[in-house]
């Protein structure tokens, strides 16, 4: 039944391969269960209810992705958007978290309408191959940068040197290096579950060497969600002074989802001969509905996670991968202490490896054409150096048509790309820096 529903034979995959891929995706992104509510706590959203909202929104979106869109993509609250809400909208601009969540809800409704009327898929189809490659490469470097930081190999630096090499004498950093090399060894031996095995083995070593403690409890009842459930302030978000926030939230999610889906699909060879993802409206609708659902629960923008690339590299090709990931998120509702045992020195190196594999798509780029190489460089550099996917992608949408105009080749710019370029320009103008 599963083979037939998910068309596993057609996709040249198997139930075992999809299950391994789903577990791999989950363990590389399980950090979101703790990290998202920790960030939103700075906005005044209580940690316990926020953790429940994070898990439920990830479960809902990822399950919908698996059963409806039948794609191996996982959905969860975005990193970057959560920090924007907590530290910019609430801390700097002084709005309440309820108003900020109201803006997230409005953005979700707009995404749903644009998806239903196929405007999002039309705009996505207007993106040239050069930018698609840049998204895949940029996601690769971004994942690698996150992984290096989580692994303790790269740490926050000092003024004049923003990043610095970590203390490689620390047991956790040494274990990170071991995990990275061990995964690479397994990959050279053609072991399909190399990334997952590396994470599990490293976690066991971390527990053995007291780097990661055993969970205080294996099973726990989920906290009460009522303090944040349905507490969004939509009316407050509709005030004119809040326009820049809504525009920022809208553009960041719009380009994050578009770029992630295209970039990951490009690497997984899921695009057709025309460079498009068949039935792309379906994963986009899952993303939009998950954003609405998450806002109602009390969490920030929810969308396709770049860590989905880990499951795809592990062989995930169908919606069964997403279903497995969704079920693990549901389990996390009751086993959160257990899943929190997975240390950064285990999943960090895994993200570095996935980033390395994603970067390989740069061989398809036309680097000898300055109108192609400049937007690609901008996307890749700004994704990592601003720690924000949206900033990198929007810079590409602005620079690509600009470079074509400079070279007298404006005819190569599609109508949709002009629209994306203008939308991205508005983003940079109105962003509440």
N, C-alpha and C positions, 0 to 999 in steps of 0.2 A: 504493500500500500504506500509506504513512504517513498519507495523507488519511483512509483508511478506519479504520485502527487508532486514531488519535487523534481521529477525528470532526471534522476541521478545518472542513469545510463547515458542519456543524451549529453550530459555535462561531463561525462567520463570521471565520475567520482563515486564514492560509496558511503554507506551509512557510517562505517567506522571512521573514514576520513573526515566526514562532516562533523562527527561528534568531537574528534580531536581538535578540529579547527574551531568549533564553538567554545570548547574549554579554553583553548589558547587565547582567543579573543577576550574572553571574560577575565582571565588572570592578568592580562596586560592592562586592563582598564578597571579592575576592581578597586584601584586606589580612589576612584571617583566617589565611592560610597562614603569615604571618610573626608576626602579633600574638599569636595563641593560644599557639604554643610559647614566645614571649618571656615571656608572663605566667606560663606553667606552669614556666618555667625557675626562677622564684623559689621554686617548691615543691620544686626538686631534680630535676625531670624534664629530662633532657638535650635540648637544642634540636633537634639533627638528627633523632633518632628521633621526637620530638614533632611535628615538621613533617610527617613521613611519616604519622603516625597522624592528624593533622588532615586531610591531603589524602585519605587512603583512607576515613576515616569520612564526609567530605563527598561523595566520589564514590559510595560505597555507598548512603547515605541518599537522595541526590538522584536517582540512577539508579532506585532502587526507587520513589521518589515519581513519577517520570515514567512508568515502564513499568507499575507496578501500580496506583497511585492515579490516574494520568493527570491530575495537577494541576500548574500552573506554579510550584510552590514548591520552593525550594532548601533543603537541609539542611546544617548544619555545626555545629561546636562553638559553644555559646552564649557570647557576651560577658556578663560578669556572673557566671555560674556558674564560669567559669575563675578569675576574680579571687577569688571566694568561697573556692574550694578552695585557691588559692595563698596568699592573704594572711590568711584567717581560720582555715580548718581546719588548715593546716600551720604558718604563721608564728605565729599567736596561740594556737591551742588545742594545738599541739605534736604533732599526729598525723602519721603518715607519708603521703606521697602515695599509696603503695600502698593504704593503708586508705581514703583518700578516694576513690580510683578504685573500690574495692570497694563503697562506698556508691552510687556512680553506677551500677554494675552492678545492684545490688539495686533501685534506682529504676527502671531500664529493665525489669527483670523484672516489677515491679509494674505499670508502664504497659502492658506487653504483656498481662498477665492482665486488667486493667481494660478494655482495648480489645477483647479477644476476647469478653468477657462483655458488651460494649456499655454498660458503666457510664460510660465517658468521653464517649461520644457522647450518652448520655441526659442527663448533667449539662450538656453544652454546649447541648443543646436547651432547657434550662431558663433560659438567660440571656436577660433581657429586651432589647428593642431599644435601650433607653437605654444599657445597658452595652456593647452591640455597637458603637454609635456612638462611645462613649468610648474603646474600644480602638483604633478606626481613627484617631481624632483624636490620641490619646496617642502612638500609633506614629508619626504624622506629625510631631509636635513633637519626639519623641525622635530620629527620623532627622535632622530639621533641626538639632537641637542637636549631634548627633554630627558632622554635616557642617560646621557652623560652626566647631567645634573643630578638626576635621581640616584645614579650609581655612586655619586661622590667623586667622580673623576674630574668633573668641572664644577667649580663652586663660585659663589659671588665674590667678586674681586674688590678692588679699592678704586677711588676716583683716579681716572686716567687709565685704568686697566679693569674694565667692568667685570671680566671673568678671569678666573685663575685656576691653575691646576689644583686638584684636591690633595689631601694628605693620603698618599698611596701607602703609607705605613699603617693606616687604620685597618682593622680586621674586615670591616664592611666593604671598604674600597678594594682590598685584596680579593675578597669573595666575589665582588663585581667583575673583576678582571678574570677570575677563574670561570665564572658563569659565561662570560663573553667567549672565551677561548673554547670552553666545553661545548657550547652551542655550535660554534664554527666547526669543531671536530665532528660532531654528529652530522652536520650538514654535508661535510665532505664525504662522509660514509653513507650518504643518501638516506638518512633516517628521517622519515616523514614528520614525526612528532618531535623533531629536534628542539624547537623553541619551548614547547611544553615540558619536555623532559628536563631541559636546562633549568627552567623556573622551579620545578618540583624538587630536583636534586639540590639546588642552591638553597631553597627554603629549608630543607632538612638539615643542611650544614649550618645554616644561620641559627636554627634552633639548638643544634648540638653544641655550637660554640657560644651560646648565650647572646648572640647578636639580635635575634628575634625571640621574644619570650613565648612560651606556650600560652594559649588563650586562657583568660581567667574563667571563662565558661564556654562550653561548646554550643549551647542553645540558649537563646534569650528571647523574651517576648518583645516585639517591636514597640517603640515608644508611641504615645498618643499623638495622632496627627492633627487633632482638632485646633490647637493654637494657631495654625497657619492655613488650614483647609478653608478655601473659599474666602480668604481675607484680602484678596486683591482689590485695588481701588482703580476701577476703570475710568470713572468720571474725573478723578484727579489727573490721570494720564492724558486726558483729552484736552487739557488746558494748552493754550498756544505756547506758553513758556516751556512746555515739555516737548515741543516739536523736535528739537535737536536730539533728544534722548531716543524718541521713537524712531527717527530716521537712522540713528546709529545702530540701534538694536535690529532694525529691519535689514539694513545693508549688511551688517556683520553676519547675521544668520543666513541671509540670502546667498552671499558669496561663499561662506564657510561650507554650507551644505552642497552647493553647486560644485565647488572646487574639490571637496572631499570625495563626493560620488564619482566625479569624472576622473580625478587623479587615481583613486583606488581601482576603479574599473579599468582604467587604461593599463595599469600594471598587471591586473588579473586577466587581461585579454577578453573582457566582457563586452567591449564595444564592437559594433558591427563594422562592415566594410566602409561605411560613411563616417566612421568615428563617433557614432552615437550609441547610447545605451538604450536598447529596446525597452519600451514601456517605462521610460524614466519618470513619467507622471506618478507611477505607483510608489517608488521609494520617496519621492518628493512629498506626496500626500501623507505618507507615514510620518515623515519629519514634521510636517505642518500640524497634523493632529496631535502628535506627541508634545509639541510646544504648547498647544492649547491645554491639553491634559495636565502637563507639568505646571503650568501657570495656575490652574485651578487648585492643584495640590499645594502650591506655594513655593515652587522652585523656578529657576531661571531658564533661559532658552535651551531647548532640547533639540539635538540633531544628530546626524550621522557622525560617528566617531572615527578619527583617523586610525585608532588602534585596531579597527576592523582589518587593516592591512596585515596584522599579525596572523589572524585566522586565515586570511586568503593565502598568505605565504605558507601556511600549514596545510593548504589543500582545499580550503573551503570554497565552494562554487555555487551552492544553492541556498535556499531559504532555511534549510535544516540547520545550517551553521548558526543562523540568527536565533532559531527556536531554542537550540541548546543553550546559547548565551542567555537568552531571556529566562529560561528555567533556572539557571544558576543565579541570576539576579533575584528571582523570587525566593530561592533558598536563602539568599543572603539576608532576607528580611528577618529570618529566625537564626541564622548562623553568622551574623555580622562579626562577632568576635573571632570566629574561626578564619574567615576570609581576610581579616585585618592582619593576620599573622604573616602573610606574604610580604617580605621586606622589599624596600626599593632596590637593594643589591641583587634581587632576583628578577624583578620585572624590568628594571632599568636597562641592563645589558640586552634583554630581549628586544626592547624598543630600538636600541642602537643597531642590532642586527637587521631588524625590519627596515629601519631607515636606510641602511646600506643597500638593501635589496631594492628599495623604491628609487634610490638615486640612479640606479643602472639605466633607467629610461632616458637619461640625458643623451645617450648615444643616438637617439632619434631626433634630437634637436638640430636645427640649422644654425650652428654657432658661427658660421662664416658670414651670415647675413646679419648686419648690425640691427636691422629693424626687428629681428627675431630674438637676437641675443640680449639686447638691452632690456626688453620687458621680462625675459626669463630671469636675468640676473636680479632685477628689481623684486620680482615675486619671491625668488629663493632667499635673497638676502633679508628682505623685510619680514618675511614670515618668521625667520629665526631670531633676528636681532631685535624685533619689537615684541617677540613672544606672542604674536597675534596673527593667525591665519588670514583674518579679514583684511588687515592692513596690507599684507603682501599681495593678495589677490586683487584688491581694488587698485593698487599701484599698477599692476599689469594691465588692467582694463583701461587705465588712463594713458599709459605710455605706449601701448601697442598701436592704437590709431594715430597717436601723435607722431610716432616714428615713421609710420607709413606716409603720413602727410608730408613730413620733412623730406622724405625720399621721392616724393612725387608719385606715390603708389597708393593714393587714397582709395582707389577702386578696389583694392584688396580687403577693405574694411566693410564688413556686413552691416546692415541696418541695425540688427540686434546688438552688435558690438558698440555702435555709436551710442545706443541707449544705455548699455552697461557702463560705458565710459563716462557719460554725463551723470548717471546715478552715482558712480564712484567719486566723481568730482564734487558733487554735493556732499558726499560723505566726508571728504577731507575738509570742506569749507565749514560745515556745521558741527563737526565732531567736537564735543565739549572737552577739549584737551585739559 
